[in-house]
Amino acid sequence: MADYNKPLPMPTPETQEFWDGLKREELRIQQCQDCNQHYFYPRSFCPHCHSTNVEWTTVSGKGTVETFVINHRAMGGWAEEVPYVVAVVSLEEGPRMLTNIINIEPDPEHVQVDMPVEIVYDAVTDEITLAKFQPVTG
């Protein structure tokens, strides 16, 4: 594993299951047991009906690009490969996630709104795995 010199997330009690799931290569989000809605980011109550009757569930890791930006400058002086794509991905189960789109051939200019994507688990340290997405092939 290469040295990772960018800021890392700091799991909290509310987010620990999400980060543990990514480490196991599972995308885990919460689902309300009262209104049946999935949601992201992790929190102790459903943002749809405000119920606290929520559980963690493993989801497909598939979605579509909702919106995106292509960054052509490295941020904060970190050694960043440019250009890179920051996107909002709508998961099949409904919630949206802010993420990076990677493995775009031949280059990031080929990202499109509504492009189908799937999760890629990027183990950046022994403790942290990040959720990134790539175009669905085939």
N, C-alpha and C positions, 0 to 999 in steps of 0.2 A: 504494500500500500504506500503510495507516494505521500510525502508530507503535505498536509492540507493547511493552507495558511489563510483561509477565509474565516469569518465569524461562524461559529457553530451554534445551533439551537441549544437551549437549556431546558430539558424536559421538566415539567412541573407535575404535581400529582394528577392534575386534570388531563395532561397530554401524554403521560408515561406509556399508556397502553398503545397509543398511536406509534410512538418511537420504538417500543419493543416489537410491535408488529412489523414495522419496516425492517428491523434487524433480522427478523425471521422470514423476510421477503413475503409479507402479507400486508395488504392495504386494509387497515382497520379504521373504521369510522363509527360514529354512534347512530343508533336508530331509536326513535321514540316508540315505546311499546303501547302508547295510547293512540297516537294519530298515525303511526306506521311510517313516518317520514324519516329519511336519512338526513344527517347534517354534518357539516364540517365548518368550522374548527371545533375541537373538543371543548365541551363545557358541561356543567352539571345539570342543565335543564334544556328542554327542547325549545329552540327558537320559534317553532311554529305554533305550539299550543301551550308552552310554558310548563309542561309536565316534568317532573323529576324521575319518572318511570322510564329510564333510558338504559340501553345496553350497547355494548360494543359488538360489531359484526364485521366479518371479513367480506370485502366487496371485490368486484371483478378486476379493477385496475384499468378498465377501458373507459374511454370518453371521447370527447371532441373538443377541438380548440374553439373557445368562445371569442377570445380577443388576444392580441399579442403585440409585442414591440420587439424590434431587433436592435440590440445595443451594439454600437460600433466603437465604443470607448470602454476601456477597462475602468472599473469603479474602485475608488479608494486606494489606488496604488497596488492592488493585489495583482498577481500574475494571472491574468484572465485571458483565455483564448477569445479573441473577438473576430467576427461578430458572434454574439450569442443571443438566444431567444428567451424572453420572459413571457409567460402566457398564463391566461386563466383557462383551465380545462374544466369542462362540465362532465362530471362522472356519469356513467350510465344510470346510476342510482339517484341522481339528482343534484347533489352538492357540487359546488365549484371549488377548485383549488388553484392557488397561485403556485407556479412551478416553472421549470426550464424545459424547453423542448430540445432534445439532442438527437444525434444520428440522422441529421437531415441531409439527404443527398440530392443534388451535388452541393448545395449550400443553403444557409438559413433563409434566403430569399424565396425558397419554395414552400415555406409554411403558409397555410391558408386557413381562414376562418372555416369552421365545420369539418376540418381535416380530422379523420379518425386517428386516435392515438392510444397507446398502451403504456403502462407503467414500466419503468426501469429502476431497479434498486441500486443506488450508488453508495456503496460502503466507503465513506470518506475517512473514517477512523474506525478503530476497533469497537467504539461505543455508539457511533452515530452513522445511520444509513439515511440518505436523502431520497425522497420520491421525485423522480424526474420522469418525463414522458418522451416517447419517440413515435414517429408515424407507424401505423399498422402496415405491415407488408403482407402481400399475397391476397 
